[in-house]
Amino acid sequence: MALIVTASQLFTPLESIASPFIVIEDGYVTSVGSQNEAAVPPGKILAFKDQVLAPAYLDIHLHGSGGHDVMEADDTALMAIESMLASRGVAAYLPTTVTAAEDRTLRALEHLGKAMRKGVQPGRTTPVGIHLEGPFISCAKRGVHPPEHLVAPSPEKLERYWEASGGTLRMLTIAPEIPGAIETIRHARQLGIRCSIGHSNATYEEATAGIAAGATHATHTFNAMRALDHRDPGILGAVLQHRELTADIIADGIHVHPSVVDLFIRAKGLDRAILITDAISATGMPEGRYDLGGLEVEVKDERCQYNGKLAGSVLTLERAIRNVMSFSKLNLQDALRLVTLNPALLIGMSEERGSLKPGSRADIVVLTPEGQLVQTLLGGEVV
């Protein structure tokens, strides 16, 4: 029997549908309509009066949550992470590595690759590709990534990570100015890996060369990047100017000032901006000390720090949405696009994820009109 989900409003997110109904069969959306224009088809009704339906979220940059880190290479750790993400409205994510000793990185990639090949797990957020953040980054802009484990990029080294992951690498953060980066970006593109420029001290010209070689995105814009100057625009100038480049930002009000988040969204536009969390194992947990790829990070007052430097966040996408609604005066429909359709388009998964339409997965969030999360459905099943 089909499941019919109804509510007051649906943001697909490109369309707004009043008094919607979504027909779900075998975990997928088969039709979408409005009760104002058509009769609700027969089936089991799940009604959310006065609430808003939208696609569940996609986080392309997440290190951990629920007390665990994706580099633990442990099934129990992934279960804890993915269960917590599901409860926060996230349908899919890119488990994101942090620079570490090569053997640890390879072991983590192998484990994550195997987890991905298991496919969708009931009640859990689905890993849909690995985001390799480091070791191909700038020492000057490494943040908390250990300098002793940074590696000069090359197609051959990327192949080692690709093979360890079983071909599941989907995104690579790379500093385009490092010798070997341009060749590595070109090779990554051949493998189908999305290259994101970040953790970089690149000049404007070096960043532009990386974009010309095939980089299509920028990692946590403003953070771990050469500062913008009106005579020396650097990588930030390139990221904000180049229309073909999408870019993401940590909208927690700590990593980037709210006014700069607003400027970022104005510069990139609603179709090129993406919200990420950069969340670590402390997300959803009490204050204390937590692991980030082998680093002990102190978390207090929602700030994650290692030796005085910011080290990820405890942000969730549900909070990021409400933050940009405040910082940039976005309405809920526009804010939702930044965590649904835009990241799905970037990683090449927009046919199944990031929107609610016939053929897409029935991954749905139920929200208040103000954007507060009420309920999550994954594959049409209530979490």
Disulfide bonds with the S-S distance in Angstrom:
none
